[in-house]
C-alpha cells in the first residue's frame, strides 16, 4: 500500500480530471465544533473482547488491559455493550440491576478503573442503556408479579387481562422480535392463570410502562448514577419502542417486519410514538448538566431516514445510528442514494449523520458483502446449512466500504474486530448457539451469535489470545489465526493497517467536519457500479462494478487493497471491489 502523497496519479492541474465533473453539493462543511459531530466511536462487546480470568467470558479488566490498542486506532470513545447484572438470557440486554456490574464482567471498581484508563488515553466511555425492558429477575418485576392487578407495582410494566373465555387469549396480536407472541401469561399465587405481560423481546424481558412517571424517575436516577461515575454518555437501546399506542391496538404487521417488508413500519403502534421525544428531551437536559460534552446516541430503528432525523433535533439526541446505511447492499446507486438522502435529512435539523457498517445485531459487513445470493435476514446471520459467503470477496468489499464510509462527513461507529476484517462464524455448530431468537423459533432463525464470536488477539493458542483459559463462551473458526491482531500489526497491506491509516488520514484531513459534493462521471469514461464524491480537496471513489474505473487526477492517499490503483494510459484505474482516496490536483 503506497504511503500517503507518494503516488502522483496524473500531473494535469484540473480537479477533478476529464473522467469526472463536480456535481451537486449535498452537504457543506460544518467547521470545527463538538467532538460528537465528527466522532469515531468503537463498540466493545465485553463478553467477546478479552477474558483475563480464564472463565471464557470477556470482562472489564480485559477492556482496560487492551484499551490502548483501541486508542491507537485514533478513536474518540468506546461504547460498551451491557455489563450490568443480568441472568444473561439475552447477552446482558436483560438487566436485573442497572446500577451494578455483573460478576461475569467484574465489579464497579473495575468500571472505575476502566474510566480512569480511558481518561489517561483521551477516550470517553459510552454506556449502553436498556430502557424499553428489563429482566424478569429485576426486583421491580418480581414485586409486580407478587402484587395484585392494578397495583402500583404492576403499573411499572404493561400488564393486561387476556381476551376470550377466561382470558385465555393474549391481549392483542403483537409478536415478539424473537419469535412467538409478545405476551406471556402469569400464574397467580393460588396457582390459577393470571394476567398477561408485554415483552417485545424474550419472555424474560418485560417491557416497562413509560406512561408511568415513576418509570421516568427511575431511569433519570440510573442516568445520574453512571454520569456521576464518569460515563461519557449513553447509547440508548431500542429507543424507538418505549411508548406504545393508547389501547394497545391489534396490528397487521410483525414486530420484526416479517413476513411483510418495511421494518419497523411507520404505523406500528409500538414504534416511534411522538411521546417518546419528550423522554429524550428530559434526558438531554440531564446530560447537559454534566461537564465534558457527554452524549446520547439513539438506536432508533425507524424509517424513512427523514423520520430518523427527528431523534437528533437540537434538544434531543446527539447521534442516532443510520440503519439505512447498515442495510444498504453492495450497490453504488444504493449507497449513493442512502448517503444523499441521509445528509439532506440530517442537515435539515442541523445534526450530523452517524454511519455504521457492523454491530452486534447484524451480520458483519465482511460476510454480508461476500454473500451474493444468500438471504441474510435482519437480526440474523448465516448458519452451516446456508449458502456460504465468498470470504475473499467479502473482505475486499468490506475494506472498500469502510474506506467509503470513513471519507463521509459526520460520525462513524466501528464494531470490534472489523479492523481485523473479521467475518461471521457462519459454520458455528448449532449446539453452541445462545441467541434467544434461535431458541424461541426452534432454530428456524439462526440468530446473531455468528457476529459475536470472541476476538483473535494472537495467531496461536486455544482461543487465539482471547482467554487465559482453554475456551471462549463461543468457539472461534479454525482459520482465524490469519485474522489475529498480532499477525496484522505493522504488516503493510493488512486490514488493521488500512484502518489505522484511514483513520489517521480522516483526522488529518478533517473529513468528519467536511462537506460532500458528488463527482459525476463523464459519459466517455463512464463505468457502471462507481460512486464518487469530493470532501473538500479529497476525492473518494468506490468501484462496486465488475470492470476497472478511471480515477481523478491527484495524489493517492489510501487504497483499500494493495495494487487496487494501477496506471492506464495517461491516467490511473481503480480495480473492481475497491476504493481509493485521492488528494485532487490543485489542492496541495
For each residue, the residues with C-beta under 8 A, 3 or more apart:
1: 492 493 497 498 501 558 559 561 562
2: 6 7 556 559 565
3: 6
4: 501 505 555 556 557 558
5: 555 557 583 588
6: 2 3 555 556
7: 2 555 556 565
8: 11 555
9: 551 552 553 554 555 556 565 571 572 582
10: 17 553 554 570 571 572 585
11: 8 553 585
12: 17 553 585
13: 553 585 586
14: 17 18 553 585 586
15: 537 552 553 554 584 585 586 587
16: 19 20 21 22 519 534 539 552 553 554 584
17: 10 12 14 20 552 553 571 585
18: 14 522 524 525
19: 16 521 522 525 550 551 552 571
20: 16 17 519 520 521 522 532 539 550 552
21: 16 519 520 522
22: 16 517 519 520 534
23: 517 518 519 520
24: 517 518
25: 28 515 516 517
26: 339 340 343 344 516 517 518
27: 343 347 409 515 516
28: 25 515
29: 409 513 514 515 536
30: 33 37 38 352 409 513
31: 513
32: 510 513
33: 30 37 38 513
34: 37 293 318
35: 38 39 76 293
36: 39 76 293 295 318 319 352 411
37: 30 33 34 352 410 411 512 513
38: 30 33 35 352 409 410 411 510 511 512 513
39: 35 36 76 77 319 411 412 512
40: 73 74 75 76 411 412 414 503 506 512
41: 75 76 77 78 79 126 297 411 412 413 414
42: 70 73 75 77 78 79 413 414 416
43: 78 79 81 359 360 413 414 415 416
44: 49 63 70 78 79 80 81 416
45: 48 49 58 81 360 415 416 452
46: 49 58 59 60 62 63 80 81 83 105
47: 57 58 81 91 92 104 105 452 454 473
48: 45 58 416 452 453 454 455 466 472 473 474
49: 44 45 46 58 62 63 66 416 454 455
50: 58 59 62 63 65 66 455 457 466
51: 54 55 56 57 58 59 62 454 463 466 467 468 469 472
52: 59 61 62 65 468
53: 57 59 61 468 469
54: 51 467 468 469 470
55: 51 59 104 467 469
56: 51 463 467 469 471 472 473
57: 47 51 53 104 105 472 473
58: 45 46 47 48 49 50 51 62 63 105 454 466
59: 46 50 51 52 53 55 62 63 104 105 106 110
60: 46 63 64 83 101 105 106 110 111 113 114
61: 52 53 64 65 106 110 113
62: 46 49 50 51 52 58 59 65 66
63: 44 46 49 50 58 59 60 66 67 78 80 114
64: 60 61 67 110 113 114 117
65: 50 52 61 62
66: 49 50 62 63 69 70 457
67: 63 64 70 71 78 114 117 118 121 123
68: 71 72 121
69: 66 72 73 485
70: 42 44 66 67 73 75 78 123
71: 67 68 74 75 121 122 123
72: 68 69 500
73: 40 42 69 70 414 419 499 500 503
74: 40 71 500 503 504 506 507
75: 40 41 42 70 71 78 123 414 503
76: 35 36 39 40 41 123 124
77: 39 41 42 123 124 125 126 232 233
78: 41 42 43 44 63 67 70 75 118 123 124 125 126
79: 41 42 43 44 126 128 235 297 413
80: 44 46 63 83 125 126 127 128
81: 43 44 45 46 47 91 92 128 360
82: 86 91 92 93 95 128 130
83: 46 60 80 92 101 102 105 106 111
84: 92 95 96 97 98 99 100 101 102
85: 95 96 97 100 101 102 103
86: 82 89 92 93 94 95 96 102 135
87: 94 96 135 137 204
88: 91 92 94 102 104
89: 86 94 135 202 204 205 436
90: 93 94 201 202 204 205 436
91: 47 81 82 88 360 434 435 452
92: 47 81 82 83 84 86 88 95 102
93: 82 86 90 130 201 205 237
94: 86 87 88 89 90 133 134 135 136 137 202 204 205
95: 82 84 85 86 92 98 130 134 135 138
96: 84 85 86 87 134 135 137 138 139
97: 84 85 100 138 139
98: 84 95 129 130 134 222 225
99: 84 222 225 226
100: 84 85 97 108
101: 60 83 84 85 105 106 107 108 110 111
102: 83 84 85 86 88 92 105
103: 85 106 107
104: 47 55 57 59 88
105: 46 47 57 58 59 60 83 101 102 110
106: 59 60 61 83 101 103 109 110 111
107: 101 103 110 111
108: 100 101 111 112 229
109: 106 112 113
110: 59 60 61 64 101 105 106 107 113 114
111: 60 83 101 106 107 108 114 115 229
112: 108 109 115 116 229 230
113: 60 61 64 109 110 116 117
114: 60 63 64 67 110 111 117 118 125
115: 111 112 118 119 125 229 230 231
116: 112 113 119 120
117: 64 67 113 114 120 121
118: 67 78 114 115 121 123 124 125
119: 115 116 122 123 230
120: 116 117
121: 67 68 71 117 118
122: 71 119
123: 67 70 71 75 76 77 78 118 119
124: 76 77 78 118 232 233 292 294
125: 77 78 80 114 115 118 230 231 232
126: 41 77 78 79 80 231 232 233 234 235 295 297
127: 80 226 231 233 234 235
128: 79 80 81 82 234 235 237
129: 98 219 222 223 226 234 235 236 237
130: 82 93 95 98 133 134 237 238
131: 208 210 219 236 237 238 239 242
132: 200 207 208 237 238 241 242
133: 94 130 199 200 201 205 206 207 208 238
134: 94 95 96 98 130 138 140 141 205 206 208
135: 86 87 89 94 95 96 138 141 204 205
136: 94 141 142 203 204 205 206
137: 87 94 96 141 142 204
138: 95 96 97 134 135 141 142
139: 96 97 142 143
140: 134 143 144 153 156 157 218
141: 134 135 136 137 138 144 145 156 157 206
142: 136 137 138 139 145 146
143: 139 140 146 147 153
144: 140 141 147 151 153 154 156 157 159 197 206
145: 141 142 186
146: 142 143 153 189
147: 143 144 151 152 153 154
148: 151 154
149: 154 159 161 194 195
150: 154 155
151: 144 147 148 154 155
152: 147 155 156 214
153: 140 143 144 146 147 156
154: 144 147 148 149 150 151 157 159 195
155: 150 151 152 209 212 214
156: 140 141 144 152 153 208 209 212 214 215 218
157: 140 141 144 154 197 198 206 207 208 209
158: 197 198 206 207 208 209 244 248
159: 144 149 154 186 195 196 197 198
160: 171 183 195 196 197 198 248
161: 149 167 171 195 196
162: 166 167 168 169 170 171 185 195 196
163: 167 169 170 171 172
164: 167 168 169
165: 168
166: 162 193
167: 161 162 163 164 185 193 195 196
168: 162 164 165 193
169: 162 163 164
170: 162 163 173 174 181 182 183 185 196
171: 160 161 162 163 183 196 198 248
172: 163 183 248 249 250 251
173: 170 250 251
174: 170 181 182 183 198 200 248 250 251 255 270
175: 179 180 181 182 254 255 256
176: 179 180 181 182 199 200 201 202 203 255 440
177: 200 201 255 256 379 437
178: 201 202 436 437 440 441
179: 175 176 437 440 441 444 445
180: 175 176 440 441
181: 170 174 175 176 184
182: 170 174 175 176 198 199 200 255
183: 160 170 171 172 174 196 197 198 199
184: 181 196 197 199 203
185: 162 167 170 193 194 195 196
186: 145 159 193 194 195 196 197
187: 191 192 193 194
188: 191 192 193 194
189: 146
190:
191: 187 188
192: 187 188
193: 166 167 168 185 186 187 188
194: 149 185 186 187 188
195: 149 154 159 160 161 162 167 185 186
196: 159 160 161 162 167 170 171 183 184 185 186
197: 144 157 158 159 160 183 184 186 206 207
198: 157 158 159 160 171 174 182 183 206 207 244 248
199: 133 176 182 183 184 202 203 204 205 206 207
200: 132 133 174 176 177 182 205 207 238 241 255 270
201: 90 93 133 176 177 178 205 436
202: 89 90 94 176 178 199 205 436 440
203: 136 176 184 199
204: 87 89 90 94 135 136 137 199
205: 89 90 93 94 133 134 135 136 199 200 201 202
206: 133 134 136 141 144 157 158 197 198 199
207: 132 133 157 158 197 198 199 200 241 244
208: 131 132 133 134 156 157 158 212 215 242
209: 155 156 157 158 212 215
210: 131 215 216 242 243 275 276 279
211: 243
212: 155 156 208 209 215 216
213: 216 217
214: 152 155 156 217 218
215: 156 208 209 210 212 218 219
216: 210 212 213 219 220 279 282
217: 213 214 220 221
218: 140 156 214 215 221 222
219: 129 131 215 216 222 223
220: 216 217 223 224 282 283 286
221: 217 218 224 225
222: 98 99 129 218 219 225 226
223: 129 219 220 226 227 234 283 286 287
224: 220 221 227 228 286
225: 98 99 221 222 228 229
226: 99 127 129 222 223 229 231 234
227: 223 224 230 231 286 287 290 294
228: 224 225
229: 108 111 112 115 225 226
230: 112 115 119 125 227
231: 115 125 126 127 226 227 234 294
232: 77 124 125 126 292 294 295
233: 77 124 126 127 287 294 295 296 297 318
234: 126 127 128 129 223 226 231 283 287 295 296 297
235: 79 126 127 128 129 297 299
236: 129 131 239 280 296 297 298 299 317
237: 93 128 129 130 131 132 299
238: 130 131 132 133 200 241 242 299 301
239: 131 236 242 276 280 298 299 300 311 317 320
240: 264 271 272 276 298 299 300 301 302
241: 132 200 207 238 244 270 271
242: 131 132 208 210 238 239 273 276 279
243: 210 211 273 275 276 279
244: 158 198 207 241 248 269 270 273
245: 248 249 269 270 273
246:
247:
248: 158 160 171 172 174 198 244 245 269
249: 172 245 269
250: 172 173 174
251: 172 173 174 267 268 269 270
252: 260
253: 257 260 262 265 268
254: 175 257 258 259 260
255: 174 175 176 177 182 200 264 268 270
256: 175 177 263 264 378 379
257: 253 254 260 261 262 263 264 265 378
258: 254 263 377
259: 254
260: 252 253 254 257 265
261: 257
262: 253 257 265 266 303
263: 256 257 258 301 303 378
264: 240 255 256 257 268 271 272 301 302 303
265: 253 257 260 262 268 271
266: 262 272 302 303 304 307
267: 251
268: 251 253 255 264 265 271 272
269: 244 245 248 249 251
270: 174 200 241 244 245 251 255
271: 240 241 264 265 268 302
272: 240 264 266 268 276 300 302 307
273: 242 243 244 245 276
274: 277
275: 210 243 278 279
276: 210 239 240 242 243 272 273 279 280
277: 274 280 281 310 311 313 316
278: 275 281 282
279: 210 216 242 243 275 276 282 283
280: 236 239 276 277 283 284 296 298 311 316 317
281: 277 278 284 285 315 316
282: 216 220 278 279 285 286
283: 220 223 234 279 280 286 287 296
284: 280 281 287 288 296 315 316 317
285: 281 282 288 289
286: 220 223 224 227 282 283 289 290
287: 223 227 233 234 283 284 290 294 295 296
288: 284 285
289: 285 286
290: 227 286 287 294
291:
292: 124 232
293: 34 35 36
294: 124 227 231 232 233 287 290
295: 36 126 232 233 234 287 318 319
296: 233 234 236 280 283 284 287 316 317 318 319
297: 41 79 126 233 234 235 236 317 318 319 320 321 354
298: 236 239 240 280 311 312 317 319 320 321
299: 235 236 237 238 239 240 320 321
300: 239 240 272 308 311 317 320 321
301: 238 240 263 264 321 323
302: 240 264 266 271 272 307 308 311
303: 262 263 264 266 307 308 323 324
304: 266 307 308 324 341
305: 308 309 322 324 338 341 342 345
306: 309 310 341 345 348
307: 266 272 302 303 304 310
308: 300 302 303 304 305 311 312 320 322 323 324 345
309: 305 306 312 313 345 346 348 349 351
310: 277 306 307 313 316 349
311: 239 277 280 298 300 302 308 316 317 320
312: 298 308 309 316 317 318 319 320 346 349 351 352
313: 277 309 310 316 349 351
314: 349 350 351
315: 281 284
316: 277 280 281 284 296 310 311 312 313
317: 236 239 280 284 296 297 298 300 311 312 320
318: 34 36 233 295 296 297 312
319: 36 39 295 296 297 298 312 351 352 354 411
320: 239 297 298 299 300 308 311 312 317 354
321: 297 298 299 300 301 326 354 356 359 413
322: 305 308 325 326 338 342 353 354 355 356
323: 301 303 308 326 327
324: 303 304 305 308 327 328 338 341 342
325: 322 328 335 338 339 342 355 356 357 405
326: 321 322 323 356 357 358 359 362
327: 323 324 378
328: 324 325 331 334 335 338
329: 334
330: 368 369 372 397 401 544
331: 328 334 335 529 544
332: 335 336 528 529 530 531 542 543 544 545
333: 336 337 531
334: 328 329 331 337 338
335: 325 328 331 332 338 339 401 404 531 542 544
336: 332 333 339 340 518 531
337: 333 334 340 341
338: 305 322 324 325 328 334 335 341 342
339: 26 325 335 336 342 343 408 516 533
340: 26 336 337 343 344 518
341: 304 305 306 324 337 338 344 345
342: 305 322 324 325 338 339 345 346 353
343: 26 27 339 340 346 347 353 409 410 516
344: 26 340 341 347 348
345: 305 306 308 309 341 342 348 349
346: 309 312 342 343 349 351 352 353 410
347: 27 343 344 350 351
348: 306 309 344 345
349: 309 310 312 313 314 345 346
350: 314 347
351: 309 312 313 314 319 346 347
352: 30 36 37 38 312 319 346 409 410 411
353: 322 342 343 346 408 409 410 411
354: 297 319 320 321 322 410 411 412 413
355: 322 325 405 408 410 411 412 413
356: 321 322 325 326 359 412 413 415
357: 325 326 365 398 401 402 405 415 418
358: 326 362 364 365 366 414 415 418 451
359: 43 321 326 356 362 413 415
360: 43 45 81 91 415 448 451 452
361: 379 448 451
362: 326 358 359 368 378 379 448 451
363: 367 368 371 376 380 381 382 424 450 451
364: 358 367 368 398 415 417 418 422 423 424 451
365: 357 358 368 369 394 397 398 401 402 418
366: 358 369 370 391 394 395 397 398 418 421 422 423 424
367: 363 364 370 371 376 381 382 389 394 423 424 426 450 451
368: 330 362 363 364 365 371 376 389 394
369: 330 365 366 393 394 397 398 401
370: 366 367 389 390 391 392 393 394 395 397 398 423
371: 363 367 368 374 376 382 387 389 390 394
372: 330 389 390 393
373: 387
374: 371 382 386 387 389
375:
376: 363 367 368 371 380 381 382
377: 258 380 445
378: 256 257 263 327 362
379: 177 256 361 362 437 445 448
380: 363 376 377 437 445 446 447 448
381: 363 367 376 424 426 446 447 448 449 450 451
382: 363 367 371 374 376 386 387 388 389 424 426 446 450
383: 386 426 427 428 430 446 450
384: 426 427 428 429 430
385:
386: 374 382 383 426 446
387: 371 373 374 382
388: 382 426 427
389: 367 368 370 371 372 374 382 393 394 423 426
390: 370 371 372 393 394
391: 366 370 394 395 423
392: 370 395 396
393: 369 370 372 389 390 396 397 577
394: 365 366 367 368 369 370 371 389 390 391 397 398 423
395: 366 370 391 392 398 399 421 423 495
396: 392 393 399 400 560 561 577 578
397: 330 365 366 369 370 393 394 400 401 544 577
398: 357 364 365 366 369 370 394 395 401 402 418 421
399: 395 396 402 403 421 495 498 560 561 578 579
400: 396 397 403 404 542 543 544 560 561 577 578 579
401: 330 335 357 365 369 397 398 404 405 542 579
402: 357 365 398 399 405 406 418 498 499 502 560
403: 399 400 406 407 498 502 540 542 558 560 579 580 581
404: 335 400 401 407 408 531 540 542 579
405: 325 355 357 401 402 408 412
406: 402 403 412 502 503 506 511
407: 403 404 506 511 533 535 538 540 581
408: 339 353 355 404 405 412 511 516 535 540
409: 27 29 30 38 343 352 353 511 512 513 514 515 516 535
410: 37 38 343 346 352 353 354 355 512
411: 36 37 38 39 40 41 319 352 353 354 355 512
412: 39 40 41 354 355 356 405 406 408 512
413: 41 42 43 79 321 354 355 356 359
414: 40 41 42 43 73 75 358 418 419 499
415: 43 45 356 357 358 359 360 364 418 451
416: 42 43 44 45 48 49 455
417: 364 420 422 455
418: 357 358 364 365 366 398 402 414 415 421 422 499
419: 73 414 495 496 499 500
420: 417 455 456 483 484 485 488 495 496
421: 366 395 398 399 418 483 495 496
422: 364 366 417 418 453 455 456 480 483
423: 364 366 367 370 389 391 394 395 426
424: 363 364 366 367 381 382 450 451 453
425: 428 449 450 453 474 475 476 477
426: 367 381 382 383 384 386 388 389 423 450
427: 383 384 388 477
428: 383 384 425 432 433 449 450 453 474 475
429: 384 432 475
430: 383 384 433 438 443
431:
432: 428 429 449 474 475
433: 428 430 438 439 446 447 449
434: 91 438 449 473 474
435: 91 438 439 447 448 449
436: 89 90 178 201 202 439 440 447
437: 177 178 179 379 380 440 441 445 446 447 448
438: 430 433 434 435 441 443 445 446 447 449
439: 433 435 436 442 443
440: 176 178 179 180 202 436 437
441: 178 179 180 437 438 444 445
442: 439
443: 430 438 439 446
444: 179 441
445: 179 377 379 380 437 438 441
446: 380 381 382 383 386 433 437 438 443 449 450
447: 380 381 433 435 436 437 438 450
448: 360 361 362 379 380 381 435 437 451 452
449: 381 425 428 432 433 434 435 438 446 452 453 474
450: 363 367 381 382 383 424 425 426 428 446 447 453
451: 358 360 361 362 363 364 367 381 415 424 448
452: 45 47 48 91 360 448 449 474
453: 48 422 424 425 428 449 450 472 474 475 476 477
454: 47 48 49 51 58 463 464 466 467 472 473 474 476
455: 48 49 50 416 417 420 422 464 466 485
456: 420 422 459 464 465 466 476 480 481 483 484 485
457: 50 66 464 465 466 484 485 486
458: 461 464 465 484 485 486
459: 456 464 481 482 484 486 487
460: 464 465 481
461: 458 464 465
462: 467 469 470 471
463: 51 56 454 466 467 469 470 471 472 476
464: 454 455 456 457 458 459 460 461 476 480 481 484
465: 456 457 458 460 461 484 485 486
466: 48 50 51 58 454 455 456 457 463 472 476
467: 51 54 55 56 454 462 463 470 471 472
468: 51 52 53 54
469: 51 53 54 55 56 462 463
470: 54 462 463 467
471: 56 462 463 467 475
472: 48 51 56 57 453 454 463 466 467 475 476
473: 47 48 56 57 434 454
474: 48 425 428 432 434 449 452 453 454
475: 425 428 429 432 453 471 472
476: 425 453 454 456 463 464 466 472 480
477: 425 427 453 480
478:
479: 482
480: 422 456 464 476 477 483 484
481: 456 459 460 464 484 487
482: 459 479 487
483: 420 421 422 456 480 487 488 495
484: 420 456 457 458 459 464 465 480 481 487 488
485: 69 420 455 456 457 458 465 488 489 496
486: 457 458 459 465 489
487: 459 481 482 483 484 491 494
488: 420 483 484 485 491 494 495 496 497
489: 485 486 494 496 497
490: 497
491: 487 488 494 496 497
492: 1 497 562
493: 1 497 498 561 562
494: 487 488 489 491 497 498
495: 395 399 419 420 421 483 488 498 499
496: 419 420 421 485 488 489 491 499 500
497: 1 488 489 490 491 492 493 494 500 501
498: 1 399 402 403 493 494 495 501 502 558 560
499: 73 402 414 418 419 495 496 502 503
500: 72 73 74 419 496 497 503 504
501: 1 4 497 498 504 505 558
502: 402 403 406 498 499 505 506 558 581
503: 40 73 74 75 406 499 500 506 507
504: 74 500 501 507 508
505: 4 501 502 508 509 511 557 558 581
506: 40 74 406 407 502 503 509 511 512
507: 74 503 504 510 512
508: 504 505
509: 505 506 514 535 536 537 538
510: 32 38 507 513 514 536
511: 38 406 407 408 409 505 506 514 535 536 538
512: 37 38 39 40 409 410 411 412 506 507
513: 29 30 31 32 33 37 38 409 510
514: 29 409 509 510 511 535 536 538
515: 25 27 28 29 409 535 536
516: 25 26 27 339 343 408 409 533 534 535
517: 22 23 24 25 26 533 534
518: 23 24 26 336 340 532 533 534
519: 16 20 21 22 23 532 533 534 539 541 552
520: 20 21 22 23
521: 19 20 525 526 527 530 532
522: 18 19 20 21 525 526
523: 526
524: 18
525: 18 19 521 522 550
526: 521 522 523
527: 521 530 543 545 547 548 549 550
528: 332 545 547
529: 331 332 543 544 545 546 547 549 576
530: 332 521 527 541 542 543 544 545 549
531: 332 333 335 336 404 541 542 544
532: 20 518 519 521 539 540 541 542 552
533: 339 407 516 517 518 519 539 540
534: 16 22 516 517 518 519 537 538 539 540 584
535: 407 408 409 509 511 514 515 516 538 540
536: 29 509 510 511 514 515 587
537: 15 509 534 583 584 587 588
538: 407 509 511 514 534 535 557 581 582 583 584 587
539: 16 20 519 532 533 534 551 552 554 581 582 583 584
540: 403 404 407 408 532 533 534 535 579 580 581 582
541: 519 530 531 532 549 551 552 574 579 580 582
542: 332 335 400 401 403 404 530 531 532 578 579
543: 332 400 527 529 530 548 549 574 575 576 577 578 579
544: 330 331 332 335 397 400 529 530 531 576 577
545: 332 527 528 529 530 549 576
546: 529 576
547: 527 528 529 576
548: 527 543 566 568 573 574 575 576
549: 527 529 530 541 543 545 573 574
550: 19 20 525 527 568 571 572 573 574
551: 9 19 539 541 565 571 572 573 574 580 582
552: 9 15 16 17 19 20 519 532 539 541 582 584 585
553: 9 10 11 12 13 14 15 16 17 571 582 584 585
554: 9 10 15 16 539 582 583 584 585 587 588
555: 4 5 6 7 8 9 582 583 588
556: 2 4 6 7 9 559 565 572 580 581 582
557: 4 5 505 538 580 581 582 583
558: 1 4 403 498 501 502 505 580 581
559: 1 2 556 562 563 564 565 574 578 579 580 581
560: 396 399 400 402 403 498 564 578 579 580
561: 1 396 399 400 493 564 575 578
562: 1 492 493 559
563: 559 566 575
564: 559 560 561 574 575 578 579 580
565: 2 7 9 551 556 559 572 573 574 575 578 580
566: 548 563 572 573 575
567: 571 572 573
568: 548 550 571 572 573
569:
570: 10
571: 9 10 17 19 550 551 553 567 568
572: 9 10 550 551 556 565 566 567 568
573: 548 549 550 551 565 566 567 568
574: 541 543 548 549 550 551 559 564 565 578 579 580
575: 543 548 561 563 564 565 566 578
576: 529 543 544 545 546 547 548
577: 393 396 397 400 543 544
578: 396 399 400 542 543 559 560 561 564 565 574 575
579: 399 400 401 403 404 540 541 542 543 559 560 564 574
580: 403 540 541 551 556 557 558 559 560 564 565 574
581: 403 407 502 505 538 539 540 556 557 558 559
582: 9 538 539 540 541 551 552 553 554 555 556 557
583: 5 537 538 539 554 555 557 587 588
584: 15 16 534 537 538 539 552 553 554 587
585: 10 11 12 13 14 15 17 552 553 554
586: 13 14 15
587: 15 536 537 538 554 583 584
588: 5 537 554 555 583
